Amino acid sequence: MGSFSVTVFCGSSPGAEATYGQAAQALGAGLGQRGMNLVFGGGNVGLMGVTAGAALEAGSHVTGIIPDFLRKREVEFHGLSELIVTDSMHTRKRRLFALANAFVVMPGGLGTYDETFEILTWKQLGQHAKPIILVDILGWAQPFVAMIEQTIARGFARESVRDLFEVVADVPAVLARLEELRGD
Ligand SMILES: Nc1ncnc2c1ncn2[C@@H]1O[C@H](COP(=O)(O)O)[C@@H](O)[C@H]1O
């Protein structure tokens, strides 16, 4: 089985419900148990830190990618398999993109939306065909889906943009999908 890397976008905050943290923990552990690599933003904060800690503990190779100016603010995660320090957010995003076989989007804030829209728009422009999977923990992805639907309804996006991403209900579903994508 070849190496398979999953770039996870998620919040630098823990979220208002314990369920978000539990899901992040389950995702990290599930990646590790399956021998999948985790690529993430490199911070030991919020859901990002929980996912990375759980993945490391379960044996994943975990790569963090963090811009120099954020190393303090996002509390750089010490003890990762690999930490890549970039000169800018743009370089970080390019590396997060380049290392991924697939993207998983967990609940998060504006940074998570930004990262998600960037890879969606790159896919829309034919720059890549990597899978993008949103995990709908506590209905988190529903407003996102509603915005896409409204955008289509108002004539600002083609119906085919629905095919740019997938939404799954929970962490077991995303792990099963990742196994499928890896070809298990
Ligand atoms: N504008 C941004 N572009 C890319 N990444 C960003 C941006 N703003 C924040 N981020 C990063 O995204 C994650 C998650 O942030 P949340 O706002 O908590 O979702 C974090 O690493 C930010 O540095």
The ligand as a Tripos MOL2 file, in Angstrom:
@<TRIPOS>MOLECULE
LIG
   23    25     1     0     0
SMALL
NO_CHARGES

@<TRIPOS>ATOM
      1 N1         -6.8040   34.1440    5.0780 N.pl3     1 LIG1
      2 C1         -6.3790   32.9360    5.3980 C.ar      1 LIG1
      3 N2         -5.9000   32.1310    4.4430 N.ar      1 LIG1
      4 C2         -5.4880   30.8920    4.7480 C.ar      1 LIG1
      5 N3         -5.5090   30.3700    5.9660 N.ar      1 LIG1
      6 C3         -5.9640   31.1320    6.9190 C.ar      1 LIG1
      7 C4         -6.4200   32.4430    6.7160 C.ar      1 LIG1
      8 N4         -6.8370   32.9460    7.8850 N.ar      1 LIG1
      9 C5         -6.5980   31.9980    8.7920 C.ar      1 LIG1
     10 N5         -6.0830   30.9120    8.2020 N.ar      1 LIG1
     11 C6         -5.6600   29.6790    8.8290 C.3       1 LIG1
     12 O1         -6.6990   28.7180    8.8370 O.3       1 LIG1
     13 C7         -6.5820   27.9170    9.9830 C.3       1 LIG1
     14 C8         -7.9280   27.8200   10.6560 C.3       1 LIG1
     15 O2         -8.3660   29.1220   10.9810 O.3       1 LIG1
     16 P1         -9.8360   29.3360   11.6070 P.3       1 LIG1
     17 O3        -10.1190   30.8120   11.3560 O.co2     1 LIG1
     18 O4         -9.7500   29.0140   13.0380 O.co2     1 LIG1
     19 O5        -10.7540   28.4460   10.8360 O.co2     1 LIG1
     20 C9         -5.5150   28.5420   10.8650 C.3       1 LIG1
     21 O6         -4.3230   27.8110   10.7560 O.3       1 LIG1
     22 C10        -5.3020   29.8900   10.2490 C.3       1 LIG1
     23 O7         -3.9500   30.3030   10.2980 O.3       1 LIG1
@<TRIPOS>BOND
     1     1     2 1
     2     2     3 ar
     3     2     7 ar
     4     3     4 ar
     5     4     5 ar
     6     5     6 ar
     7     6     7 ar
     8     6    10 ar
     9     7     8 ar
    10     8     9 ar
    11     9    10 ar
    12    10    11 1
    13    11    12 1
    14    11    22 1
    15    12    13 1
    16    13    14 1
    17    13    20 1
    18    14    15 1
    19    15    16 1
    20    16    17 2
    21    16    18 1
    22    16    19 1
    23    20    21 1
    24    20    22 1
    25    22    23 1
@<TRIPOS>SUBSTRUCTURE
     1 LIG1         1 GROUP 0 **** ****
